[in-house]
Amino acid sequence: MQSMDVQKPGIPDLQFVLLVVALCTSKLTTLNIPEAIRRLIFDRCWVLVHESPPPTNPDERVLDLRHGTETTLEALAVTIRSLLGEACITTITWDHPPSEATLPSSPEARELIERLEHFDPPPKKPPDPGAQS
């Protein structure tokens, strides 16, 4: 079982927003967020980023945050925390093992991935003492 504190998730707001929205649009039955709250979170986040109404087709319910600002990101995080707080959810829990990516990143997503790596760079491997220079 995985869990995350809503107020202090231990990850940057961008990762928090992306994770919660992904969980809310997933079909996980073990997520402790009721379906109505999941829809509300996605719909409220959608209107902060887009001018059109939220899509009804589940395959289209994906937020594109590449063109957002820090203010937009802050509004998304506050919205999510507020809605979860109103529902008395202080910790999000779900049961799903982490999985490897099934597809390579699209060129459009590469910029976002590079920004994320800037905030949380992958660990560097120590030099191999047996390797020759």
C-alpha positions as CSV (number, residue, x, y, z in Angstrom):
1,M,0.0,0.0,0.0
2,Q,1.4,3.4,-1.0
3,S,0.4,6.6,0.7
4,M,1.0,10.4,0.6
5,D,0.3,13.1,3.0
6,V,-1.8,15.7,1.3
7,Q,-0.4,18.7,3.1
8,K,3.2,17.6,3.2
9,P,3.7,15.1,0.3
10,G,7.5,15.3,0.3
11,I,7.6,16.1,-3.4
12,P,7.5,19.4,-5.4
13,D,4.1,20.8,-6.2
14,L,4.5,19.9,-9.9
15,Q,4.9,16.2,-9.1
16,F,2.2,16.4,-6.5
17,V,-0.3,17.8,-9.0
18,L,0.6,15.4,-11.7
19,L,0.5,12.4,-9.4
20,V,-2.9,13.3,-7.8
21,V,-4.5,14.0,-11.2
22,A,-3.1,10.8,-12.6
23,L,-4.5,8.9,-9.6
24,C,-7.8,10.6,-10.0
25,T,-8.1,9.7,-13.7
26,S,-7.0,6.1,-13.1
27,K,-9.3,3.2,-12.7
28,L,-7.7,2.2,-9.4
29,T,-10.3,0.6,-7.1
30,T,-8.0,0.8,-4.1
31,L,-7.6,4.6,-4.2
32,N,-9.2,6.2,-1.1
33,I,-10.7,9.1,-3.1
34,P,-14.3,8.6,-4.0
35,E,-15.2,8.7,-7.7
36,A,-17.2,11.9,-7.4
37,I,-14.3,13.7,-5.7
38,R,-11.9,12.3,-8.4
39,R,-14.0,13.8,-11.1
40,L,-14.4,17.1,-9.2
41,I,-10.6,17.4,-8.7
42,F,-9.9,16.8,-12.4
43,D,-12.7,19.2,-13.6
44,R,-11.6,22.0,-11.3
45,C,-8.0,21.6,-12.3
46,W,-9.0,21.5,-16.0
47,V,-10.7,24.8,-15.9
48,L,-7.6,26.4,-14.3
49,V,-5.6,25.4,-17.3
50,H,-8.0,25.4,-20.2
51,E,-10.8,27.6,-21.6
52,S,-12.9,24.7,-22.8
53,P,-15.1,22.4,-20.6
54,P,-13.5,19.3,-19.3
55,P,-13.6,16.3,-21.6
56,T,-16.0,13.5,-20.8
57,N,-14.1,10.8,-22.7
58,P,-11.8,9.1,-20.1
59,D,-9.0,8.9,-22.7
60,E,-8.9,12.7,-23.1
61,R,-8.9,13.5,-19.4
62,V,-5.2,14.4,-19.3
63,L,-3.9,17.8,-18.1
64,D,-1.1,19.4,-20.1
65,L,0.8,21.7,-17.8
66,R,3.7,22.5,-20.1
67,H,2.5,26.0,-20.8
68,G,1.4,26.8,-17.2
69,T,3.0,29.3,-14.9
70,E,4.1,29.0,-11.3
71,T,0.9,30.8,-10.3
72,T,-1.2,28.2,-12.2
73,L,0.7,25.4,-10.5
74,E,0.2,26.9,-7.1
75,A,-3.6,27.3,-7.9
76,L,-3.8,23.6,-8.9
77,A,-2.1,22.4,-5.7
78,V,-4.3,24.7,-3.5
79,T,-7.4,23.4,-5.4
80,I,-6.5,19.8,-4.9
81,R,-5.6,20.2,-1.2
82,S,-8.8,22.2,-0.6
83,L,-11.1,19.6,-2.3
84,L,-9.4,16.8,-0.4
85,G,-9.6,18.7,2.8
86,E,-13.3,19.3,2.3
87,A,-13.7,15.5,1.8
88,C,-11.7,14.9,5.1
89,I,-9.0,13.2,3.2
90,T,-5.6,14.0,4.8
91,T,-3.7,11.0,3.3
92,I,-4.1,9.6,-0.1
93,T,-3.6,5.8,-0.2
94,W,-3.6,3.4,-3.1
95,D,-2.4,-0.1,-3.8
96,H,-0.6,-0.4,-7.1
97,P,3.0,-1.4,-7.6
98,P,5.1,1.1,-9.5
99,S,5.6,0.1,-13.1
100,E,8.1,1.0,-15.8
101,A,7.1,3.2,-18.6
102,T,5.6,1.3,-21.5
103,L,6.3,3.9,-24.1
104,P,9.3,6.2,-24.7
105,S,8.6,9.9,-23.9
106,S,7.1,11.9,-26.7
107,P,9.0,14.9,-28.0
108,E,6.4,17.2,-26.4
109,A,6.9,15.6,-23.0
110,R,10.7,15.8,-23.1
111,E,10.8,19.5,-22.1
112,L,8.7,18.7,-19.0
113,I,10.8,15.7,-18.1
114,E,14.0,17.8,-18.4
115,R,12.4,20.5,-16.2
116,L,11.6,17.8,-13.6
117,E,15.1,16.4,-13.8
118,H,16.4,20.0,-13.1
119,F,14.4,20.1,-9.8
120,D,15.3,16.5,-8.8
121,P,18.3,15.3,-10.8
122,P,19.0,11.6,-11.0
123,P,21.7,10.4,-8.7
124,K,25.2,10.3,-10.2
125,K,27.0,7.0,-10.2
126,P,30.3,7.0,-8.3
127,P,33.4,6.4,-10.5
128,D,34.4,2.8,-11.0
129,P,37.8,2.4,-9.2
130,G,38.7,-0.5,-11.5
131,A,38.3,1.6,-14.7
132,Q,41.4,3.0,-16.3
133,S,41.6,6.7,-17.2
